[in-house]
Amino acid sequence: MTKHIWKALTPDTAMNAVESVIQEQLSNYCVPRNSYINRVYEMETHSHERIIVKFYRPFRWTHEMILGEHAFLQKCVSIELPVIPPRKYQDRTLFTFDSIPFAIFPKKGGRSIDELNQELWKEVGRLLGRIHNVGNTISKTERIIWKPSIATETHLNVLKDCRHIPEDYKPIFEKTVSTFIQKADPLFSSIDTFLIHGDCHFGNIIHRPGESLYLVDFDDCVIGPPVQDMWMLLPDAEENCKKELSWFKEGYTTFRPFPESSLNLIPALRIMRQIHFAQWCAIQSNDPQFKHHFPNWGTMTYWNEMIKDMMGFNI
């Protein structure tokens, strides 16, 4: 279904959709940007302003969920946090082309970073501390709760319905995921959760010369534990990252306390990420370029390793 809907979206139709919103003619510049989930184009107005247009993957988010993302960004930028909110046109941030929701963002150039030094760890800590202060004030949101009994259970249901798991692997896979959920879920009961970025990795942090670090792509914001926004940046297992954790907490606690006990969630969050990625791939697998980017996904070796990792999880 998604593949059929995407067919209607070409550079020409995308530009026509944007022109109808901004009420301005675009130049002929329209370049696809890397995005495995959404369709993203860089465009240019006749006044030479570059914009980024994100067409959200159909059926992955409801309009209410996307508007929740936009509201989170607007609240962050209202206190001058370095995020990139969507542009408003006719007092709206979300539009639709042929049932595909889309939003228009200003282009903010910058470079990605591959690792963090001491000062950057502190800066990331300060940035996330302030963003979490904002997220903690948002009480109403349609975003999924990032705990095994909700998020991982949802991902398991998607995987149960997909045809990519070999039939003789399905029973052990489903049992192993269910066992993980039962073991891991109680760990989340005593940890405060609120609206967070949810997908904070190096690809979503950009550095702009003369400015602070920017956190981008809030598509996957969730109601979850704050440590979810930190653990993917660690260069190794948490027990081998004492310095990095110390630097991060020094920055983070400038603005809010860091829950030390939440570090115990990292092994569970790592498994949750694997299951989340597996269901994401199952949804994406019919896209033309999928096999090129993920040639080993769905192989017997892939499922074997994933089952082995889940079986190795211990509280």
C-alpha positions in Angstrom: 0.0 0.0 0.0 2.8 2.5 1.0 4.7 1.6 -2.2 1.7 2.4 -4.3 1.1 5.7 -2.6 4.8 6.7 -2.9 4.5 6.2 -6.7 2.4 9.4 -7.0 5.2 11.4 -5.3 7.8 12.5 -7.8 10.0 15.6 -7.8 7.5 17.4 -10.0 4.4 16.5 -7.9 6.4 17.3 -4.7 7.3 20.8 -6.0 3.7 21.4 -7.1 2.4 20.5 -3.6 4.9 22.8 -2.0 4.1 25.7 -4.3 0.4 25.4 -3.5 1.3 25.8 0.2 3.9 28.6 0.1 2.1 30.5 -2.7 5.4 31.1 -4.4 7.1 29.6 -7.4 10.1 27.4 -6.8 13.2 27.2 -9.0 14.0 24.0 -10.8 16.3 22.9 -8.0 14.9 19.7 -6.3 17.3 17.2 -4.8 16.3 14.1 -2.8 18.0 13.8 0.6 19.0 10.6 2.3 16.0 9.3 4.3 15.1 5.6 4.8 11.7 6.2 6.2 10.4 9.5 4.8 10.8 11.1 1.4 12.8 14.3 1.9 13.7 16.9 -0.8 15.8 20.0 -0.8 14.2 22.8 -2.8 14.8 26.4 -3.6 12.6 29.4 -3.9 13.1 32.0 -6.6 14.7 34.2 -4.0 17.3 31.5 -3.6 16.2 30.4 -0.2 16.7 26.7 0.4 14.0 24.7 2.1 13.8 21.1 3.3 10.4 19.3 2.6 9.7 16.2 4.5 7.0 13.9 3.2 6.1 11.5 6.1 5.7 7.8 5.4 2.0 7.1 5.2 0.4 5.1 8.0 3.4 5.3 10.3 2.2 8.3 12.2 -1.2 9.8 12.7 -1.6 13.5 12.0 -2.0 14.1 15.7 1.3 12.4 16.4 3.1 14.6 13.8 1.5 17.7 15.2 2.7 16.6 18.6 6.3 16.5 17.2 5.8 20.0 15.7 4.4 21.3 19.0 7.4 19.9 20.9 9.8 21.6 18.4 7.9 24.9 18.7 8.1 24.8 22.5 11.8 24.1 22.3 12.5 27.0 20.0 10.4 29.3 22.1 13.2 29.2 24.7 15.9 29.4 22.0 17.0 25.8 22.0 18.9 24.7 18.9 16.3 22.7 17.1 14.7 23.3 13.7 10.9 23.7 13.7 8.7 23.5 10.6 7.6 26.7 8.9 4.1 27.9 9.4 1.9 28.8 6.4 -1.7 30.0 6.9 -1.0 29.2 10.6 -0.4 25.5 9.9 2.7 23.3 9.9 1.2 20.1 8.4 -0.1 19.7 4.9 -1.2 16.8 2.7 -0.4 15.6 -0.8 -2.5 12.6 -2.0 -2.9 11.3 1.6 0.9 11.8 2.3 1.4 14.4 5.1 4.3 16.8 4.7 6.0 19.7 6.4 8.4 22.4 5.2 11.5 23.3 7.2 14.2 25.9 6.6 17.5 24.5 5.6 20.2 24.7 8.2 23.5 23.6 6.9 26.1 21.9 9.2 28.3 18.9 9.5 27.6 15.7 11.4 30.0 14.5 14.0 31.3 11.0 14.5 32.4 11.2 18.2 32.3 13.5 21.1 35.2 14.9 23.1 34.9 16.1 26.7 33.5 19.5 25.9 31.0 18.1 23.4 29.8 15.5 25.8 29.1 18.3 28.3 27.3 20.3 25.6 25.1 17.4 24.6 24.3 16.9 28.3 23.2 20.6 28.6 21.2 20.4 25.4 19.4 17.2 26.3 18.8 18.5 29.9 17.0 21.6 28.5 15.1 19.6 25.9 14.0 17.2 28.6 12.8 20.1 30.8 10.5 21.0 27.9 9.4 17.5 27.3 8.5 17.1 30.9 6.0 19.9 30.6 4.0 18.3 27.8 1.3 16.2 29.4 -0.8 15.4 26.4 0.7 13.7 23.4 -0.2 10.8 21.1 3.3 9.5 21.1 4.0 5.8 22.0 5.3 5.0 25.5 8.8 3.5 25.2 8.6 0.5 27.5 8.7 -3.2 26.6 5.1 -4.0 27.4 3.9 -1.2 25.0 6.5 -0.3 22.4 8.1 -3.7 22.0 4.8 -5.5 22.2 3.7 -3.4 19.3 6.8 -4.2 17.3 6.4 -7.9 18.0 2.9 -7.8 16.6 4.2 -6.2 13.4 6.8 -8.9 13.1 4.3 -11.7 13.7 2.4 -10.6 10.7 5.4 -10.2 8.4 6.5 -13.0 6.1 10.3 -12.5 6.6 10.8 -14.7 9.6 11.3 -18.4 8.5 8.4 -20.5 9.7 10.6 -22.8 11.8 12.1 -19.7 13.5 8.7 -18.0 14.4 7.9 -19.9 17.6 11.2 -19.5 19.2 11.5 -15.9 18.1 8.0 -14.9 19.4 8.7 -16.8 22.7 12.1 -15.1 23.1 10.7 -11.6 22.6 7.8 -12.3 24.9 10.2 -13.5 27.6 12.3 -10.4 27.2 9.3 -8.2 27.6 8.3 -10.0 30.8 11.8 -9.8 32.2 12.5 -6.2 31.2 9.3 -4.4 31.7 9.4 -4.2 35.5 12.7 -2.3 35.3 10.8 0.7 33.8 8.2 0.9 36.5 10.2 3.1 38.9 11.7 5.4 36.2 10.1 8.8 35.3 9.1 9.0 31.7 8.2 12.0 29.6 8.4 13.3 26.0 12.0 12.8 24.7 13.7 12.9 21.3 13.8 9.0 21.2 16.3 8.6 18.4 19.4 10.5 19.6 22.3 9.2 17.6 25.2 10.9 15.8 23.3 11.1 12.6 20.8 13.4 14.3 23.3 15.8 15.8 24.8 18.5 13.5 27.4 21.1 14.2 27.0 24.6 12.8 30.2 26.7 12.8 30.0 29.5 15.3 26.9 28.0 16.9 26.0 25.2 19.3 25.1 21.6 18.4 21.7 21.2 16.8 19.4 18.2 17.5 17.4 17.3 14.4 14.8 14.8 13.3 12.2 14.5 16.1 10.1 12.0 14.0 10.5 9.3 16.6 9.9 11.3 19.7 8.4 9.1 22.4 7.3 9.1 26.0 10.3 7.4 27.5 13.2 7.4 30.1 15.7 10.2 29.6 18.6 7.7 29.3 17.1 6.6 25.9 18.5 9.9 24.5 22.0 9.3 25.6 23.0 5.6 25.4 23.3 5.4 21.6 26.1 8.0 21.7 28.3 5.9 24.0 31.3 4.4 22.2 31.2 1.2 24.1 29.2 -0.7 26.8 28.3 1.6 29.6 30.7 0.0 32.1 33.5 1.0 29.8 32.4 4.6 29.4 32.9 6.1 32.9 34.5 9.2 31.6 31.9 9.9 28.9 29.1 9.3 31.4 30.7 11.7 33.9 31.1 14.4 31.2 27.5 14.0 30.0 26.1 14.1 33.6 28.1 17.2 34.4 26.4 19.0 31.5 22.9 17.5 32.0 22.7 18.2 35.8 23.3 21.9 35.0 19.6 22.0 34.1 18.0 18.9 35.7 18.9 15.9 37.9 20.0 12.8 36.1 18.3 9.6 37.3 21.4 7.3 38.0 19.2 4.3 38.3 18.1 4.7 34.7 21.5 3.5 33.5 20.4 0.0 34.4 17.9 0.3 31.6 20.6 0.4 28.8 20.9 -3.3 28.2 17.1 -3.5 27.8 17.0 -0.4 25.7 19.6 -2.0 23.4 17.4 -5.1 22.9 14.4 -2.9 22.3 16.3 -1.0 19.7 17.1 -4.3 17.9 13.4 -5.4 17.9 12.3 -1.9 16.8 14.9 -2.0 13.9 13.7 -5.4 12.9 10.0 -4.3 12.6 11.2 -1.1 10.8 13.0 -3.2 8.3 9.9 -5.5 7.8 7.9 -2.4 6.9 10.6 -1.0 4.6 11.5 -4.3 3.0 9.4 -3.8 -0.2 11.1 -0.5 -1.0 13.2 -0.7 -4.2 16.5 0.3 -2.5 16.1 -1.7 0.7 18.1 -4.8 -0.2 20.9 -2.6 -1.4 21.2 -0.8 2.0 20.4 -3.8 4.2 21.6 -6.9 2.4 21.8 -9.1 5.5 18.5 -8.3 7.0 16.0 -11.2 7.2 18.6 -13.9 6.6 18.8 -16.9 8.9 22.0 -15.6 10.3 20.3 -12.3 11.2 17.5 -14.0 13.1 19.9 -16.4 14.8 22.0 -13.5 16.1 19.0 -11.5 17.2 17.5 -14.5 19.2 20.9 -15.1 20.7 21.2 -11.5 21.9 17.7 -11.6 23.4 18.4 -14.9 25.2 21.6 -13.3 26.7 19.6 -10.5 28.4 19.6 -10.8 32.2 18.3 -8.4 34.8 
